[in-house]
């Protein structure tokens, strides 16, 4: 059995080398007493979504946490997609990238 431990900042690990996942930090923060409690009112649409997310046995808290993490991940992906598109249309950046590739081509072993 792996035990969860938290450092002074509330960062937790499972004791596995190199393990420091956000979910483990949240458990450490919870047990250290520094987790925020959020209350909100659902409307009909959000209640239906919550019912759908918990239909297979997930707790409401777990479903909301997962939905928040998914939304944050999607927001970062959208930002990266917009940034990539902007760079794709930037002639100066394309020219610099092509020049770097030409320079690196000279370093190839074959």
PEHU-V154942 format. One record per backbone hydrogen bond with DSSP energy under -0.5 kcal/mol. CO is the residue of the C=O (numbers start at 1). NH is the residue of the N-H. E is the energy in kcal/mol with one decimal. If there is no record, write none. Layout:
BEGIN
<<CO/NH/E> <CO/NH/E>>
END
This chain:
BEGIN
<<5/13/-1.6> <7/10/-1.8> <11/7/-2.2> <13/5/-1.7> <16/19/-2.0> <18/20/-0.6> <21/24/-0.5> <21/25/-1.7> <22/26/-2.2> <23/27/-1.9> <24/28/-2.2> <25/29/-2.8> <26/30/-2.5> <27/31/-2.6> <28/32/-1.5> <29/33/-0.5> <29/34/-2.6> <30/33/-1.2> <36/38/-0.5> <43/47/-2.4> <44/48/-2.0> <45/49/-2.1> <46/50/-2.6> <47/51/-2.6> <48/52/-2.2> <49/53/-2.4> <50/54/-1.6> <51/55/-0.5> <52/55/-0.8> <54/57/-1.8> <59/63/-2.5> <60/64/-2.5> <61/65/-2.6> <62/66/-2.6> <63/67/-2.4> <64/68/-2.5> <65/69/-2.4> <66/70/-2.8> <67/71/-2.4> <68/72/-2.4> <69/73/-2.4> <70/74/-2.5> <71/75/-2.2> <72/76/-2.1> <73/77/-2.3> <74/78/-2.5> <75/79/-2.1> <76/80/-2.6> <77/81/-2.5> <78/82/-2.4> <79/83/-2.6> <80/84/-2.7> <81/85/-2.3> <82/86/-2.3> <83/87/-2.2> <84/88/-2.4> <85/89/-1.4> <87/90/-1.4> <89/91/-0.8> <90/94/-2.3> <91/95/-2.4> <92/96/-2.1> <93/97/-2.5> <94/98/-2.4> <95/99/-2.2> <96/100/-2.2> <97/101/-2.2> <98/102/-2.2> <99/103/-2.3> <100/104/-2.3> <101/105/-1.8> <102/106/-0.9> <103/106/-0.5> <104/107/-1.4> <105/108/-1.2>>
END
